[in-house]
Amino acid sequence: MSSSANELVPSEDVNLLWERACSGLASGSCSLPVRNLKDGDLERLVPLVHSAFAGTVDSAPLETWGRKLLAIVSNQYGPFLSTASFAVEMPSSQLAGAILATDFALYKAPVIALIAVAPGTQHQGLGSYLLRRSIQALALEGFPNCRARISPGNDASLQLFRKTGFQLCRVELNESQQPGGRQAVPPA
């Protein structure tokens, strides 16, 4: 497998996921306050995610992001893992970044359902810190590994997940255990 961040991943193959062990990872540090997501954050998450993905392959209208985020925190992609989902606040009380994790039965492991960093704080290590912190929280919960689905063409996410030790793997999806007809978690 090529180590290029531009490696093509077939978009039609939903069995290809990114995976890494939850153990053996230091979180590093963050200069901004990091906390678990709380009630009321969803309203603030929507514009953050919308702006973070604007102009990328994962760009979507504000309303679409609102529905996707609500689906994630409402357990439509498996139980929402609040202990492994975090928000970073700037001194202005705006969100600088967030990560959401679920225990998605279809993927047979917890999944990083979404990670987003505000455009003004990108490329400063915040996404890496959030991803590492979430993986550490999953390890503390006893999960041996975690997974993610990355949209083909989302080079920034691909680079972030690779840098954090994720590797492409084929997973036989557990379709019989997924209620509600959800076929895949939105790309992280």
Secondary structure, DSSP 8 states (H G I E B T S, - for coil): ----TT----TT-TTEEEEEESSS------SS-EEE--TTHHHHHHHHHHHHHTTSTT---HHHHHHHHHHHHTTTTS-B-GGG-EEEE-TTS-EEEEEEEEEEGGGTEEEEEEEEE-GGGTTSSHHHHHHHHHHHHHHHTT-SEEEE---TT-HHHHHHHHHTT-EEEE----GGG-GGG-------
